Amino acid sequence: MFRSFFQKKGVTPESPLQDASDGSQAADRAAELLIVPTALMGLTLPEARLIVRHMQPQIISKGTVFIREGDTRDTGFMMLLLDGEVTVETKVASRPEPIIIALLGPGSLIGEL
């Protein structure tokens, strides 16, 4: 069911999470985070593992801006935060520094589906 939705035709993901049935610690953690109420509600563990097989792990350095509001570049992706925190900020004309509007932790989904 999810395979045709998450995989581009002719593309096979190459990543440590590719085979979610391998029992790898990262794949299991990602699948568990996907079935909690704050993520993709209603998924069973087998469905979550199917989605995890199509994920591509990335490590993002502290302080890196990886998505901006209003970005028109390739933003057709969704990220599942496995570890660490992400700060969501916005600029306000009346303040010189951005305001923190959210602090996201493990299990948070970021981006678009």
N, CA and C of each residue as an Amber inpcrd file, in Angstrom:
protein
   339
   0.8070000  -1.1910000   0.0000000   0.0000000   0.0000000   0.0000000
   0.8530000   1.2590000   0.0000000   1.8190000   1.3500000   0.9270000
   2.6320000   2.5480000   1.0330000   3.7930000   2.5560000   0.0420000
   4.1890000   1.3920000  -0.4500000   5.3530000   1.3070000  -1.3240000
   5.2150000   2.2040000  -2.5480000   4.0880000   2.1660000  -3.2360000
   3.9220000   2.9770000  -4.4410000   3.8190000   4.4560000  -4.1050000
   3.3960000   4.7740000  -2.9020000   3.2410000   6.1700000  -2.5090000
   4.5800000   6.8090000  -2.1760000   5.4830000   6.0720000  -1.5340000
   6.7210000   6.6500000  -1.0440000   7.9240000   6.4290000  -1.9470000
   7.8320000   5.5680000  -2.9130000   8.9940000   5.2750000  -3.7340000
   8.8120000   5.8180000  -5.1350000   9.8450000   6.5490000  -5.6170000
   9.8230000   7.0250000  -6.9920000  10.0470000   5.8380000  -7.9090000
   9.4160000   5.8500000  -9.0540000   9.5650000   4.7470000  -9.9980000
  11.0240000   4.6120000 -10.4240000  11.5190000   3.3960000 -10.3790000
  12.8730000   3.1210000 -10.8220000  13.9470000   3.4870000  -9.8140000
  13.5680000   3.9580000  -8.6270000  14.5480000   4.3470000  -7.6230000
  14.4680000   3.3740000  -6.4590000  15.6140000   2.8530000  -6.0810000
  15.6780000   1.9790000  -4.9210000  16.5150000   2.6750000  -3.8650000
  15.9380000   2.9950000  -2.7050000  16.7010000   3.6950000  -1.6840000
  17.8810000   2.8660000  -1.2030000  19.0200000   3.5010000  -1.0600000
  20.2140000   2.8490000  -0.5500000  20.5320000   3.4990000   0.7880000
  20.1830000   2.8580000   1.8840000  20.4410000   3.4370000   3.1930000
  20.4180000   2.3520000   4.2460000  20.9660000   2.6630000   5.4480000
  20.9180000   1.6900000   6.5320000  19.4940000   1.3490000   6.9530000
  18.5230000   2.1930000   6.6370000  17.1410000   1.9230000   7.0060000
  16.3940000   1.1850000   5.9040000  17.0650000   0.8910000   4.7920000
  16.3960000   0.3230000   3.6250000  15.6300000  -0.9450000   3.9540000
  16.2430000  -1.8610000   4.6530000  15.5600000  -3.1140000   4.9670000
  15.1180000  -3.0750000   6.4220000  13.9030000  -2.5890000   6.6380000
  13.3920000  -2.4390000   8.0000000  13.1740000  -3.7800000   8.6780000
  13.1680000  -4.8410000   7.9040000  12.9790000  -6.1560000   8.5100000
  14.2860000  -6.7080000   9.0560000  15.3970000  -5.9870000   8.8420000
  16.6860000  -6.4810000   9.3080000  16.8590000  -6.3260000  10.8150000
  15.9250000  -5.6150000  11.4780000  15.9940000  -5.4680000  12.9230000
  17.0530000  -4.4910000  13.3870000  17.5590000  -3.6360000  12.4930000
  18.5650000  -2.6700000  12.9110000  17.9670000  -1.7330000  13.9440000
  18.7990000  -1.2550000  14.8330000  18.3430000  -0.4010000  15.9220000
  17.7260000   0.8930000  15.3960000  18.3570000   1.5130000  14.3960000
  17.8310000   2.7630000  13.8350000  16.4860000   2.5390000  13.1490000
  16.3640000   1.4500000  12.4070000  15.1030000   1.1620000  11.7120000
  13.9870000   0.8840000  12.7150000  14.2990000   0.1280000  13.7580000
  13.2930000  -0.1550000  14.7840000  12.8630000   1.1210000  15.4940000
  13.8160000   1.9890000  15.8170000  13.5030000   3.2580000  16.5000000
  12.6170000   4.1290000  15.6170000  12.9530000   4.2320000  14.3380000
  12.1580000   5.0420000  13.4120000  10.7370000   4.4990000  13.2990000
  10.5950000   3.1910000  13.1820000   9.2640000   2.5850000  13.0660000
   8.4490000   2.8310000  14.3340000   9.0830000   2.7070000  15.4980000
   8.3780000   2.9490000  16.7580000   7.9150000   4.3990000  16.8600000
   8.7490000   5.3380000  16.4070000   8.3780000   6.7540000  16.4640000
   7.2260000   7.0760000  15.5160000   7.1200000   6.3360000  14.4260000
   6.0440000   6.5980000  13.4660000   4.6690000   6.1470000  13.9530000
   4.6060000   5.2320000  14.8960000   3.2990000   4.7330000  15.3300000
   2.7700000   5.4250000  16.5830000   3.5460000   6.3280000  17.1760000
   3.0480000   7.0440000  18.3590000   1.9850000   8.0470000  17.9330000
   1.0830000   8.4140000  18.8400000  -0.0280000   9.3150000  18.4820000
   0.3860000  10.6510000  17.8760000   1.5830000  11.1520000  18.1720000
   1.9740000  12.4530000  17.6410000   2.5570000  12.3780000  16.2360000
   2.7760000  11.2010000  15.7160000   3.3500000  11.0800000  14.3660000
   2.2410000  10.7570000  13.3670000   2.3190000   9.6350000  12.7020000
   1.3150000   9.2370000  11.7120000   0.3160000   8.3130000  12.3880000
  -0.6750000   8.8990000  12.9880000  -1.6460000   8.1260000  13.7750000
  -2.2870000   7.0270000  12.9380000  -2.5030000   5.9200000  13.5870000
  -3.2190000   4.8360000  12.9420000  -2.3390000   3.8280000  12.2250000
  -1.0270000   4.0500000  12.1820000  -0.1500000   3.0770000  11.5310000
   0.0840000   1.8950000  12.4510000   0.1200000   0.7320000  11.8600000
   0.5510000  -0.4430000  12.6070000   2.0720000  -0.4940000  12.5210000
   2.7020000  -1.2920000  13.3670000   4.1540000  -1.4150000  13.3170000
   4.6300000  -1.9440000  11.9590000   3.9830000  -2.9570000  11.3670000
   4.4110000  -3.4010000  10.0320000   4.2930000  -2.2920000   8.9690000
   3.2430000  -1.4690000   9.0290000   3.1050000  -0.3530000   8.0800000
   4.2060000   0.6740000   8.2990000   4.5080000   0.9530000   9.5580000
   5.5800000   1.9050000   9.8700000   6.9200000   1.3860000   9.3610000
   7.1660000   0.0950000   9.5090000   8.4240000  -0.4880000   9.0130000
   8.5120000  -0.3960000   7.4900000   7.3880000  -0.5190000   6.8130000
   7.3760000  -0.3710000   5.3590000   7.7910000   1.0480000   4.9660000
   7.2830000   2.0410000   5.6750000   7.6630000   3.4320000   5.4100000
   9.1430000   3.6400000   5.6960000   9.6300000   3.0870000   6.8060000
  11.0320000   3.2450000   7.1940000  11.9700000   2.7150000   6.1120000
  11.5670000   1.6790000   5.4020000  12.4200000   1.1360000   4.3330000
  12.7090000   2.1580000   3.2450000  11.8990000   3.1890000   3.1460000
  12.0820000   4.1930000   2.1040000  12.7160000   5.4760000   2.6280000
  13.1520000   5.4640000   3.8580000  13.7990000   6.6380000   4.4460000
  15.2860000   6.6320000   4.1350000  15.8390000   7.8300000   4.1160000
  17.2690000   7.9950000   3.9000000  17.8300000   8.8140000   5.0550000
  18.5640000   8.1790000   5.9700000  19.0780000   8.8800000   7.1440000
  20.0230000  10.0150000   6.7660000  19.9280000  11.1020000   7.5040000
  20.8260000  12.2400000   7.3190000  21.1760000  12.7950000   8.6860000
  22.4170000  13.2030000   8.8450000  22.8400000  13.8870000  10.0560000
  22.9620000  15.3540000   9.6990000  22.2840000  16.1970000  10.4530000
  22.3040000  17.6350000  10.1990000  23.0370000  18.2920000  11.3580000
  24.0680000  19.0620000  11.0460000  24.8910000  19.7070000  12.0680000
  24.1090000  20.7520000  12.8470000  24.4720000  20.9020000  14.1000000
  23.8530000  21.8950000  14.9770000  23.9640000  23.2800000  14.3400000
  22.8630000  24.0300000  14.3800000  22.8520000  25.3920000  13.8530000
  22.5570000  25.4970000  12.3660000  22.3950000  24.3740000  11.6830000
  22.1270000  24.3740000  10.2460000  20.6620000  24.7100000   9.9720000
  20.4360000  25.6610000   9.0720000  19.0770000  25.9590000   8.6140000
  18.8300000  25.0470000   7.4240000  17.8900000  24.1180000   7.5460000
  17.6690000  23.1650000   6.4580000  16.3370000  23.3510000   5.7560000
  15.4770000  24.2090000   6.2660000  14.2370000  24.5440000   5.5740000
  13.7980000  25.9240000   6.0610000  13.2920000  26.7230000   5.1300000
  12.8160000  28.0670000   5.4600000  11.3740000  28.2220000   5.0040000
  10.6160000  28.9750000   5.7820000   9.2420000  29.2780000   5.4100000
   9.2370000  29.9930000   4.0620000   8.3780000  29.5580000   3.1630000
   8.2670000  30.1880000   1.8510000   9.2850000  29.7120000   0.8360000
  10.1400000  28.7580000   1.2130000  11.1320000  28.2140000   0.2830000
  10.4440000  27.6450000  -0.9510000  10.9980000  27.9130000  -2.1190000
  10.4400000  27.3530000  -3.3480000  11.3250000  26.2510000  -3.9230000
  12.4680000  26.0140000  -3.3070000  13.3310000  24.9150000  -3.7750000
  12.6830000  23.5920000  -3.4090000  13.3620000  22.5130000  -3.6350000
  12.7960000  21.1840000  -3.4000000  12.4390000  20.9930000  -1.9250000
  11.1790000  21.1750000  -1.5940000  10.7170000  20.9980000  -0.2170000
   9.6740000  19.8870000  -0.1290000   9.5840000  19.0570000  -1.1380000
   8.6140000  17.9680000  -1.1400000   9.1380000  16.7500000  -0.4090000
   9.4440000  16.9210000   0.8560000   9.9680000  15.8190000   1.6460000
   9.3880000  15.8840000   3.0500000   9.5680000  14.8120000   3.7780000
   9.1650000  14.7580000   5.1750000  10.3260000  14.1600000   5.9530000
  10.6260000  14.7430000   7.1020000  11.6890000  14.2270000   7.9580000
  11.0840000  13.7250000   9.2610000  11.6340000  12.6470000   9.7640000
  11.2820000  12.1360000  11.0810000  12.5020000  12.3440000  11.9640000
  12.3590000  13.1280000  13.0020000  13.4670000  13.4110000  13.9080000
  13.6590000  12.2280000  14.8480000  14.8290000  11.5950000  14.7670000
  15.1200000  10.4400000  15.6120000  15.8250000  10.8350000  16.8970000
  16.6540000  11.8770000  16.8310000  17.4740000  12.2510000  17.9720000
  17.7370000  13.7440000  17.9260000  17.8670000  14.3740000  19.0660000
  18.1810000  15.7960000  19.1250000  16.9350000  16.6620000  19.1290000
  17.1570000  17.9460000  18.8460000  16.0630000  18.9150000  18.8380000
  16.1630000  19.8120000  17.6200000  15.0140000  20.3010000  17.1800000
  14.9420000  21.2690000  16.0880000  14.1880000  22.4820000  16.6200000
  14.7470000  23.6570000  16.3920000  14.0990000  24.8980000  16.7960000
  13.4060000  25.4960000  15.5840000  12.1330000  25.8290000  15.7280000
  11.3760000  26.4960000  14.6690000  11.2900000  27.9620000  15.0680000
  11.8160000  28.8270000  14.1970000  11.8650000  30.2550000  14.4940000
  11.1590000  31.0490000  13.4120000  10.7480000  32.2610000  13.7710000
  10.1700000  33.1810000  12.7980000  10.7250000  34.5730000  13.0630000
  10.8200000  35.3600000  12.0150000  11.2840000  36.7420000  12.1580000
  10.0750000  37.6490000  12.3250000  10.2340000  38.6160000  13.2020000
   9.1960000  39.6060000  13.4540000   9.8240000  40.9780000  13.2280000
   9.1260000  41.8310000  12.4960000   9.6690000  43.1450000  12.1450000
  10.0610000  43.9700000  13.3640000   9.3570000  43.8170000  14.4640000
   9.6160000  44.6370000  15.6480000  10.7730000  44.1330000  16.5130000
  11.3800000  43.0150000  16.1450000  12.4840000  42.4470000  16.9320000
  13.6890000  42.1680000  16.0340000  14.8790000  42.4110000  16.5760000
  16.0810000  42.1500000  15.7700000  16.4080000  40.6590000  15.6450000
  16.0440000  39.8730000  16.6550000  16.3420000  38.4410000  16.6620000
  15.0740000  37.6360000  16.3810000  15.2110000  36.4690000  15.7500000
  14.0360000  35.6130000  15.5140000  13.4030000  35.1600000  16.8310000
  12.1170000  34.8420000  16.7810000  11.3890000  34.3260000  17.9380000
  11.2420000  32.8160000  17.7630000  11.4780000  32.0790000  18.8380000
  11.2790000  30.6250000  18.8080000   9.7870000  30.3560000  18.9580000
   9.2190000  29.6550000  17.9680000   7.7840000  29.3470000  18.0370000
   7.5140000  27.8770000  18.3650000   8.5300000  27.0320000  18.2240000
   8.3660000  25.6150000  18.5810000   9.7290000  24.9790000  18.7910000
   9.7590000  24.0010000  19.6650000  10.9450000  23.1920000  19.8820000
  10.5060000  21.7510000  19.6680000  11.0730000  21.0950000  18.6540000
  10.6600000  19.7440000  18.2670000  11.6890000  18.7250000  18.7300000
  11.2100000  17.5660000  19.1540000  12.0910000  16.5020000  19.6150000
  11.8530000  15.2110000  18.8540000  12.4710000  14.1190000  19.3170000
  12.3240000  12.8250000  18.6540000  10.8590000  12.4490000  18.4340000
  10.5770000  11.9610000  17.2270000   9.2150000  11.5970000  16.8440000
   8.4950000  12.6860000  16.0810000   9.0790000  13.8860000  16.0360000
   8.4530000  14.9990000  15.3120000   8.6180000  14.8200000  13.8130000
   7.5800000  15.1760000  13.0780000   7.6210000  15.1670000  11.6170000
   7.8310000  16.5930000  11.1430000   8.7370000  16.7630000  10.1930000
   9.0970000  18.0810000   9.6840000   8.9860000  18.0440000   8.1720000
   8.4460000  19.0880000   7.5760000   8.3620000  19.1920000   6.1240000
   6.9950000  18.8200000   5.6030000   6.9750000  18.4750000   4.3290000
   5.7240000  18.1570000   3.6430000   5.7280000  16.7050000   3.2090000
   4.5590000  16.1660000   3.0590000   4.4410000  14.7930000   2.5800000
   4.0740000  14.8200000   1.1310000
